[in-house]
């Protein structure tokens, strides 16, 4: 599959004053940047962050309350699905 930016750039070189081509190129560049950001997030290892967060919540005494609230919400959700 050919990169759309190549075709747009060549068309833009032939008609440099075409605003719609310039907008198309900008949209393609934004799309590529969004893809790069998404790929970076997908490939990042969040486990150390999550573990530190859990440790800090436990150290501050908030983890048990959060687990209890989560259990209550899950119970309510399960019961609502049954009905």
C-alpha positions as CSV (number, residue, x, y, z in Angstrom):
1,X,0.0,0.0,0.0
2,X,1.5,3.3,-1.0
3,X,1.9,6.2,1.4
4,X,-0.9,8.7,0.7
5,X,1.5,11.5,1.7
6,X,3.7,10.8,-1.3
7,X,0.8,11.2,-3.8
8,X,-0.4,14.4,-2.0
9,X,3.1,15.9,-2.0
10,X,3.6,15.3,-5.7
11,X,0.1,16.8,-6.5
12,X,0.9,19.7,-4.2
13,X,4.2,20.2,-6.1
14,X,2.3,20.5,-9.3
15,X,-0.3,22.9,-7.8
16,X,1.3,24.6,-4.8
17,X,-1.6,27.0,-4.2
18,X,-4.2,24.2,-3.8
19,X,-5.5,24.6,-0.2
20,X,-7.4,21.4,-0.2
21,X,-4.3,19.4,-1.0
22,X,-2.4,21.2,1.8
23,X,-5.3,20.4,4.2
24,X,-5.2,16.7,3.1
25,X,-1.5,16.6,3.7
26,X,-1.9,18.1,7.2
27,X,-4.6,15.6,8.0
28,X,-2.4,12.7,6.9
29,X,0.5,14.0,9.0
30,X,-1.8,14.3,12.0
31,X,-3.1,10.8,11.4
32,X,0.5,9.5,11.3
33,X,1.4,11.3,14.5
34,X,-1.7,9.8,16.2
35,X,-0.6,6.3,15.1
36,X,2.9,6.9,16.4
37,X,1.5,8.0,19.8
38,X,-0.9,5.0,19.9
39,X,1.9,2.6,19.1
40,X,4.1,4.1,21.8
41,X,1.4,3.7,24.4
42,X,0.6,0.2,23.3
43,X,4.2,-0.9,23.6
44,X,5.0,0.8,26.9
45,X,5.4,-1.3,30.0
46,X,2.9,0.1,32.6
47,X,3.5,-2.7,35.2
48,X,6.1,-0.8,37.3
49,X,3.8,2.3,37.4
50,X,0.8,0.2,38.5
51,X,2.8,-1.7,41.1
52,X,4.1,1.6,42.6
53,X,0.6,3.0,42.6
54,X,-0.8,0.0,44.4
55,X,2.1,0.2,47.0
56,X,1.5,3.9,47.6
57,X,-2.3,3.3,48.0
58,X,-1.6,0.5,50.5
59,X,0.9,2.7,52.4
60,X,-1.6,5.4,52.8
61,X,-4.4,3.0,53.9
62,X,-6.6,3.7,50.9
63,X,-6.3,0.3,49.1
64,X,-8.6,-1.7,51.3
65,X,-11.4,0.9,50.9
66,X,-10.9,1.0,47.2
67,X,-11.0,-2.8,47.0
68,X,-14.2,-2.9,49.1
69,X,-15.9,-0.3,46.9
70,X,-14.9,-2.1,43.8
71,X,-16.3,-5.4,45.2
72,X,-19.6,-3.6,46.0
73,X,-19.8,-2.1,42.5
74,X,-19.1,-5.5,40.9
75,X,-21.8,-7.2,43.1
76,X,-24.3,-4.6,42.1
77,X,-23.4,-4.9,38.4
78,X,-23.7,-8.8,38.6
79,X,-27.1,-8.5,40.2
80,X,-28.3,-6.0,37.7
81,X,-27.3,-8.4,34.9
82,X,-29.2,-11.2,36.4
83,X,-32.5,-9.2,36.4
